[in-house]
Amino acid sequence: MLLSLFQQSCEQGGQQQGNPLLSLLPLVLIFVVFYFLLIRPQQKRQKKHQKLLQALNRGDQVITSSGIHGTIANVKERTVIVVIADGVKVEIEKSHIAGKSDKTRGS
């Protein structure tokens, strides 16, 4: 029974061959949708984060990716020194700065 179904599908497949570009159209449409819904917004966020990291200055209030709030005491090439409490300084990779905080420290 399976053999006869396979033979019928082979015979029908040989008779109806459409445009191969038309069969790729759904795949291309899926890629376009993924590009505009996933890839492009992620690239925009990444560029915005890079600009934020390049604009870090001493005295900026920041939040790390782990949720620690602090004030930048020193900016180095790849790291920043963040004061998180009186007399407590932590050296953090710039890439782990999630954003700037608008709040003043201690409130």
C-alpha positions in Angstrom: 0.0 0.0 0.0 2.8 2.4 0.9 4.6 1.5 -2.3 1.6 2.4 -4.4 1.2 5.7 -2.6 4.9 6.5 -3.2 4.6 5.6 -6.9 1.6 7.8 -7.3 3.2 10.8 -5.6 6.3 10.3 -7.8 4.2 10.3 -10.9 2.3 13.4 -9.9 5.5 15.2 -8.9 7.0 14.5 -12.3 4.0 16.0 -14.0 3.6 19.1 -12.0 6.8 21.0 -11.7 6.3 24.7 -11.0 8.7 27.6 -10.9 11.5 26.9 -8.4 11.6 30.6 -7.4 8.0 30.4 -6.4 8.8 27.6 -3.9 11.5 29.7 -2.3 9.1 32.7 -1.8 7.8 31.6 1.6 11.4 31.1 2.9 12.3 34.6 1.7 9.2 36.1 3.3 10.0 34.4 6.6 13.6 35.8 6.5 12.3 39.3 5.8 9.9 39.1 8.7 12.6 37.9 11.0 14.9 40.7 9.9 12.4 43.4 10.6 11.0 41.9 13.9 14.2 40.5 15.5 17.5 41.4 13.8 17.1 45.1 13.1 15.7 46.1 16.5 18.5 44.2 18.2 21.1 46.0 16.1 19.5 49.4 17.0 19.6 48.5 20.7 23.2 47.4 20.4 24.3 50.7 18.7 22.4 52.7 21.4 24.2 50.8 24.1 27.6 51.3 22.5 26.9 55.1 22.4 25.9 55.0 26.0 29.2 53.2 26.9 31.3 55.7 25.0 29.6 58.6 26.7 30.2 57.5 30.3 31.9 60.2 32.4 33.0 60.5 35.9 30.1 61.3 38.3 27.5 59.6 36.2 24.9 57.6 38.1 24.7 54.1 36.5 23.0 50.8 36.9 24.9 47.5 36.2 23.4 44.5 34.5 23.2 42.8 37.9 21.1 45.7 39.4 23.8 47.5 41.4 23.4 51.3 41.5 26.5 53.5 41.8 28.4 56.5 40.8 31.3 56.3 38.3 34.6 57.3 40.0 37.0 56.6 37.1 36.6 55.6 33.5 39.3 53.3 31.9 39.5 51.9 28.5 37.6 48.7 29.1 36.4 49.1 32.7 34.9 51.7 35.1 35.3 52.1 38.8 32.0 52.5 40.5 31.4 53.7 44.0 28.5 51.7 45.4 28.7 52.9 49.0 30.9 55.1 51.1 34.4 53.8 50.7 33.3 50.8 48.5 34.7 50.9 45.0 34.1 48.2 42.4 35.8 47.8 39.1 33.3 46.7 36.4 33.6 45.9 32.7 31.9 48.7 30.6 29.8 46.1 28.9 28.0 45.3 32.2 26.7 48.8 32.5 23.0 48.5 31.7 22.2 52.2 31.7 22.4 55.6 33.4 20.2 56.3 36.4 18.2 59.5 36.6 17.9 59.3 40.4 20.3 60.9 42.8 22.3 58.6 45.0 20.9 57.7 48.4 17.2 58.5 47.6 
